[in-house]
Amino acid sequence: MDLSLQALSGQTVAITGGAGFIGSALAERLATDASIRIVLFDNLHHDAVSATPLLKLPNVKLFRGDVRDKFAVAQALAGANHIIHMASIAGVDTVMKAPVLTMQVSLQGTMNVLEVAQAMRERGEDVRRVVDFSTSEVFGRYAFNVAETDATSLGAVGEARWTYAVAKLATEHLCANYHKQYGLPTVAIRPFNIYGPRQVGTGAIHHFVRHALRNEPLTIHNDGSQIRSWCYIDDIIDGMLLVLTKEAAVGQSFNIGSPRSTVTIHQLARDIVRLANSTSTLNCVPWNFPDVELRVPDISKARTLLGYEPQLDLEEGLARTIAWYKGQAMATPVNTTHA
C-alpha cells in the first residue's frame, strides 16, 4: 500500500460529486484500504460509480442529493475527516446551455461545503482537509507553462463560455479566505484535462475513442490546432492523495497535470485513430465560440511541495483507455461534441 493511503487509514473521506469519473476513481483507490470509510455525495447526473463494485463494499456509502441543499450536504459530510469537493456542472456545451445553474452549483455548493466544514470544526470535529476541485480554465484562452501564481485571465462578462471558470476562480478565493480567516485547512487543485477509462459525459478523448472504435468520423472544432496537456486518471488521483496527506498542501493551490503529454487536438484525434486501428476520418467543423487555444501547466510547485510526478505518458494512457472502451458493450448513442 502506498504511503498516502497508509496516512488515511481509519479515517473518513467524503467526496461531493463522488459518483462521477474522477470521484469514483478516487474512491476506488481509497477502497483498497478497507479501514477507510468513504462517503459519496452526488445527484447521479453523471454516474460512473454504477460501473464499479464500490457500492457493494461495506466501507462505501452513497448519499444522493444536490450540493445546493445545505441540509443534505451537512448530512453527507457528518463525521468526515477529509472533504473533497468536486460537485459541479462541467463540459463546455453543458455550461453554455445552463450558465446560471453552473454558477449556482459552484458558488452556492462550495459555500455550503465550507460553512458545514467550518461548523464541524467549531464543534470540535477532526476536519483535516477540505479540497476544492477547481479548473485550469481559470488561466483563460492562452496558458503556456502557467504557474499557480500567474495571473488568471477570464473572458468578457456575459460570455457563457467563461461562466465555469469565473465561478471556479471565485470558489478558490472562498477556500483561500476560509483558511486565512478561520484556519480551515483548505487546498485547491487545478486539474489539466483529465482522461481515462470510465469517463462519462464530456471530454475530447471520451468522444474520439468511442467514435473511432465504431469507425465513425471524428468531429474537430475549427482546424484542431488547439493545444492541450492530457493527464491520465491515475496521475490525478496520485496528486489528490498527496494534497490530502501532505501538511505543506494546506492553504495552497496546485496545478495537477502532465506537461509532457501535450499535443494539438488534431494530432490527438490522429493518434486515437491509429491506436484504435480505426478507419475513422477527421471532420473539421466551424466553432464560432471562444475556446481555449493553449493550455500547458507548470507543475513545479506540486513537485516541490508534494513530491508529485505524473507517471503515464500519453501514448500508454490512450492505449489503456482504448482497451477499456473496447471491452464495453458500446450500446449508448454517441454524442458528437467534445470539450
C-alpha positions as CSV (number, residue, x, y, z in Angstrom):
1,M,0.0,0.0,0.0
2,D,1.3,3.5,-0.8
3,L,2.2,5.9,1.9
4,S,-0.7,8.3,1.2
5,L,-3.2,5.5,1.7
6,Q,-1.5,4.4,4.9
7,A,-1.8,8.0,6.2
8,L,-5.6,7.9,5.7
9,S,-6.2,4.5,7.4
10,G,-9.1,4.5,9.8
11,Q,-10.4,7.9,8.6
12,T,-13.5,9.1,6.8
13,V,-13.2,10.7,3.3
14,A,-16.3,12.4,1.9
15,I,-16.4,13.3,-1.9
16,T,-19.1,15.6,-3.3
17,G,-19.5,14.6,-7.0
18,G,-18.2,11.3,-5.9
19,A,-20.2,9.2,-8.4
20,G,-18.5,10.9,-11.4
21,F,-15.5,9.9,-13.4
22,I,-12.8,11.3,-11.1
23,G,-14.7,10.9,-7.9
24,S,-15.4,7.3,-8.4
25,A,-11.7,6.7,-9.5
26,L,-10.5,8.3,-6.2
27,A,-13.0,6.2,-4.2
28,E,-11.7,3.0,-5.9
29,R,-8.2,3.8,-4.9
30,L,-9.2,4.7,-1.3
31,A,-11.3,1.5,-1.1
32,T,-8.2,-0.7,-1.4
33,D,-7.8,0.1,2.3
34,A,-10.9,-1.4,3.9
35,S,-10.3,0.7,7.0
36,I,-11.0,4.0,5.1
37,R,-14.7,5.0,5.3
38,I,-15.8,6.6,2.0
39,V,-18.9,8.8,1.6
40,L,-20.0,9.7,-1.9
41,F,-22.5,12.6,-2.3
42,D,-23.9,13.0,-5.8
43,N,-27.1,13.7,-7.7
44,L,-26.1,10.9,-10.2
45,H,-26.4,13.1,-13.2
46,H,-23.1,11.7,-14.5
47,D,-23.0,8.2,-13.0
48,A,-19.7,6.4,-13.3
49,V,-19.8,4.6,-10.0
50,S,-22.5,2.1,-11.0
51,A,-20.0,0.5,-13.4
52,T,-17.8,-0.3,-10.4
53,P,-18.3,-2.7,-7.4
54,L,-17.9,0.3,-5.0
55,L,-21.5,0.5,-3.8
56,K,-21.3,-3.2,-2.7
57,L,-18.4,-2.5,-0.3
58,P,-19.2,-2.2,3.4
59,N,-17.0,0.9,3.8
60,V,-18.6,2.9,1.0
61,K,-21.8,4.8,1.4
62,L,-23.7,6.8,-1.2
63,F,-25.9,9.9,-0.4
64,R,-28.0,11.1,-3.3
65,G,-28.6,14.8,-3.1
66,D,-27.9,18.3,-4.5
67,V,-24.9,20.2,-3.3
68,R,-27.1,23.4,-3.3
69,D,-29.0,21.8,-0.4
70,K,-27.1,22.7,2.7
71,F,-29.0,20.3,4.9
72,A,-28.2,17.4,2.6
73,V,-24.6,18.5,2.4
74,A,-24.4,18.5,6.2
75,Q,-25.9,15.0,6.5
76,A,-23.4,13.7,3.9
77,L,-20.3,15.3,5.4
78,A,-21.1,14.4,9.1
79,G,-18.0,12.8,10.7
80,A,-15.7,13.4,7.7
81,N,-12.0,13.9,8.3
82,H,-11.3,14.8,4.7
83,I,-13.7,16.5,2.3
84,I,-13.0,16.6,-1.5
85,H,-15.5,19.0,-3.1
86,M,-15.9,18.0,-6.8
87,A,-19.6,18.6,-7.5
88,S,-20.0,20.9,-10.4
89,I,-21.5,21.4,-13.8
90,A,-18.8,20.5,-16.4
91,G,-18.4,20.4,-20.1
92,V,-18.3,23.4,-22.4
93,D,-21.6,22.6,-24.2
94,T,-23.5,22.0,-20.9
95,V,-22.1,25.2,-19.3
96,M,-23.1,27.3,-22.3
97,K,-26.6,25.9,-22.2
98,A,-27.0,26.4,-18.4
99,P,-24.7,29.2,-17.2
100,V,-26.9,30.2,-14.2
101,L,-27.1,26.6,-12.9
102,T,-23.3,26.3,-13.4
103,M,-22.7,29.3,-11.2
104,Q,-25.3,28.2,-8.6
105,V,-23.8,24.8,-8.2
106,S,-20.2,26.2,-8.0
107,L,-20.8,29.2,-5.7
108,Q,-23.7,28.0,-3.6
109,G,-22.4,24.5,-3.4
110,T,-18.9,25.5,-2.4
111,M,-20.2,27.9,0.2
112,N,-22.4,25.1,1.7
113,V,-19.4,22.8,1.9
114,L,-17.2,25.4,3.6
115,E,-19.9,26.5,6.1
116,V,-20.6,22.9,7.0
117,A,-16.9,22.1,7.4
118,Q,-16.2,25.1,9.5
119,A,-19.2,24.4,11.7
120,M,-17.9,20.9,12.2
121,R,-14.5,22.2,13.2
122,E,-16.1,24.7,15.7
123,R,-17.9,21.7,17.3
124,G,-14.5,20.1,17.8
125,E,-14.7,17.6,15.0
126,D,-11.5,16.4,13.4
127,V,-11.6,18.1,9.9
128,R,-8.1,17.7,8.5
129,R,-8.6,18.8,4.9
130,V,-11.1,20.5,2.6
131,V,-10.1,20.2,-1.0
132,D,-11.7,22.4,-3.7
133,F,-11.6,20.9,-7.2
134,S,-11.1,24.0,-9.4
135,T,-10.1,24.1,-13.1
136,S,-7.3,25.0,-15.4
137,E,-9.9,27.2,-17.3
138,V,-9.1,30.0,-14.8
139,F,-6.0,30.7,-16.9
140,G,-8.1,31.7,-19.9
141,R,-7.5,31.2,-23.6
142,Y,-3.7,31.2,-23.7
143,A,-1.9,29.4,-20.9
144,F,1.6,28.1,-21.6
145,N,3.7,26.8,-18.7
146,V,1.4,28.6,-16.3
147,A,2.2,28.5,-12.6
148,E,-0.2,28.9,-9.7
149,T,1.0,32.4,-9.0
150,D,0.5,33.6,-12.6
151,A,-2.4,36.0,-13.3
152,T,-5.7,34.4,-14.1
153,S,-7.4,35.6,-17.3
154,L,-11.1,35.4,-17.9
155,G,-13.3,36.3,-20.8
156,A,-15.8,39.1,-21.2
157,V,-18.8,39.4,-18.8
158,G,-21.8,37.8,-20.3
159,E,-19.9,35.3,-22.5
160,A,-21.3,32.0,-21.3
161,R,-18.1,30.1,-22.3
162,W,-16.3,31.5,-19.3
163,T,-19.0,31.1,-16.7
164,Y,-17.5,27.9,-15.3
165,A,-14.0,29.4,-15.0
166,V,-15.4,32.6,-13.3
167,A,-17.3,30.5,-10.8
168,K,-14.4,28.2,-10.1
169,L,-12.0,31.1,-9.5
170,A,-14.5,32.5,-7.0
171,T,-14.6,29.2,-5.2
172,E,-10.8,29.2,-5.0
173,H,-10.9,32.7,-3.3
174,L,-13.6,31.4,-0.9
175,C,-11.5,28.5,0.1
176,A,-8.3,30.5,0.5
177,N,-10.1,33.1,2.6
178,Y,-11.7,30.5,4.8
179,H,-8.2,29.3,5.5
180,K,-6.9,32.8,6.2
181,Q,-9.8,34.0,8.3
182,Y,-10.8,30.8,10.1
183,G,-7.9,28.5,9.8
184,L,-9.9,25.9,7.9
185,P,-7.4,23.5,6.3
186,T,-8.3,24.1,2.6
187,V,-6.5,23.3,-0.6
188,A,-7.4,24.0,-4.2
189,I,-6.5,21.7,-7.2
190,R,-6.4,22.9,-10.8
191,P,-6.7,19.8,-12.9
192,F,-5.5,19.9,-16.6
193,N,-7.5,17.8,-19.0
194,I,-8.1,14.5,-17.2
195,Y,-8.9,11.4,-19.2
196,G,-9.1,7.6,-18.9
197,P,-11.4,4.6,-18.6
198,R,-15.0,5.2,-17.5
199,Q,-15.1,8.9,-18.3
200,V,-18.7,9.9,-18.7
201,G,-20.5,12.8,-20.4
202,T,-17.7,15.1,-21.7
203,G,-14.1,15.2,-22.9
204,A,-12.5,15.0,-26.3
205,I,-10.8,11.7,-25.7
206,H,-14.0,10.1,-24.5
207,H,-15.8,11.1,-27.7
208,F,-12.9,10.5,-30.0
209,V,-12.3,7.0,-28.7
210,R,-16.0,6.0,-28.9
211,H,-16.3,7.2,-32.5
212,A,-13.0,5.7,-33.5
213,L,-14.0,2.2,-32.3
214,R,-17.1,2.5,-34.4
215,N,-15.1,3.7,-37.4
216,E,-17.2,6.9,-37.4
217,P,-16.0,10.4,-38.3
218,L,-14.3,12.3,-35.5
219,T,-15.6,15.9,-35.3
220,I,-12.9,18.6,-34.5
221,H,-13.7,22.2,-33.8
222,N,-12.1,24.6,-36.4
223,D,-8.7,23.2,-37.6
224,G,-7.8,21.3,-34.5
225,S,-4.7,23.5,-33.7
226,Q,-5.8,24.0,-30.1
227,I,-3.1,22.6,-27.8
228,R,-3.8,20.7,-24.6
229,S,-1.8,18.7,-22.0
230,W,-3.5,15.5,-21.0
231,C,-3.3,13.8,-17.6
232,Y,-4.3,10.2,-17.1
233,I,-6.8,9.4,-14.3
234,D,-4.3,7.5,-12.2
235,D,-2.0,10.6,-12.1
236,I,-4.6,13.0,-10.9
237,I,-5.6,10.5,-8.2
238,D,-1.9,10.4,-7.0
239,G,-2.0,14.2,-6.8
240,M,-5.2,14.2,-4.8
241,L,-3.9,11.7,-2.3
242,L,-0.8,13.9,-1.8
243,V,-2.8,17.0,-1.1
244,L,-4.9,15.1,1.4
245,T,-1.9,13.8,3.3
246,K,0.9,16.4,2.9
247,E,0.8,19.1,5.6
248,A,2.6,21.5,3.1
249,A,-0.5,21.4,1.0
250,V,-2.7,23.4,3.4
251,G,-3.6,26.9,2.3
252,Q,-2.1,26.3,-1.2
253,S,-3.4,25.8,-4.8
254,F,-1.8,23.3,-7.1
255,N,-1.7,22.6,-10.8
256,I,-2.1,18.9,-11.4
257,G,-1.4,17.7,-14.9
258,S,1.2,16.1,-17.2
259,P,3.0,18.8,-19.3
260,R,4.9,16.2,-21.3
261,S,1.6,14.8,-22.7
262,T,1.0,17.8,-24.8
263,V,-0.5,17.7,-28.4
264,T,-2.8,19.5,-30.7
265,I,-6.4,18.3,-30.8
266,H,-5.9,17.3,-34.4
267,Q,-2.9,15.2,-33.5
268,L,-4.8,13.7,-30.6
269,A,-7.5,12.6,-32.9
270,R,-5.0,11.1,-35.3
271,D,-3.2,9.2,-32.5
272,I,-6.5,7.7,-31.3
273,V,-7.5,6.6,-34.8
274,R,-4.1,4.9,-35.1
275,L,-4.1,3.3,-31.7
276,A,-7.6,2.0,-32.2
277,N,-6.8,0.6,-35.7
278,S,-9.7,2.7,-36.9
279,T,-10.8,3.8,-40.4
280,S,-12.4,7.0,-39.0
281,T,-11.9,10.2,-40.9
282,L,-11.4,13.6,-39.2
283,N,-14.1,16.2,-39.8
284,C,-13.2,19.8,-39.0
285,V,-16.2,22.0,-38.4
286,P,-16.5,25.7,-37.6
287,W,-16.8,26.6,-33.9
288,N,-17.9,30.2,-33.6
289,F,-17.4,30.5,-29.9
290,P,-14.5,31.4,-27.7
291,D,-12.2,28.4,-27.0
292,V,-9.0,27.6,-25.1
293,E,-6.3,27.7,-27.7
294,L,-3.3,26.8,-25.4
295,R,-3.2,25.1,-22.0
296,V,0.0,23.6,-20.6
297,P,0.7,23.6,-16.8
298,D,3.8,24.3,-14.8
299,I,3.7,21.7,-12.1
300,S,6.9,22.7,-10.3
301,K,5.1,23.7,-7.1
302,A,3.4,20.3,-6.9
303,R,6.7,18.6,-7.5
304,T,8.4,20.6,-4.8
305,L,5.8,20.7,-2.0
306,L,4.0,17.4,-2.7
307,G,6.5,15.2,-4.4
308,Y,4.0,14.9,-7.3
309,E,5.2,13.4,-10.6
310,P,2.9,12.1,-13.4
311,Q,3.8,8.6,-14.4
312,L,2.0,7.7,-17.6
313,D,2.8,9.2,-21.0
314,L,0.0,10.0,-23.5
315,E,0.6,7.0,-25.8
316,E,0.3,4.4,-23.0
317,G,-2.6,6.3,-21.4
318,L,-4.5,6.4,-24.7
319,A,-3.8,2.7,-25.3
320,R,-5.2,1.8,-21.8
321,T,-8.3,4.0,-22.4
322,I,-9.0,2.5,-25.8
323,A,-8.6,-1.0,-24.4
324,W,-11.1,-0.3,-21.7
325,Y,-13.7,1.1,-24.1
326,K,-13.2,-1.9,-26.4
327,G,-14.4,-4.1,-23.6
328,Q,-17.7,-2.2,-23.2
329,A,-20.9,-3.0,-25.0
330,M,-20.8,0.4,-26.7
331,A,-24.6,0.5,-26.8
332,T,-25.1,4.1,-25.7
333,P,-25.7,6.6,-28.5
334,V,-22.6,8.7,-29.3
335,N,-22.6,12.5,-28.7
336,T,-20.6,14.3,-31.5
337,T,-19.3,17.2,-29.4
338,H,-16.2,17.5,-27.3
339,A,-14.9,19.7,-24.6
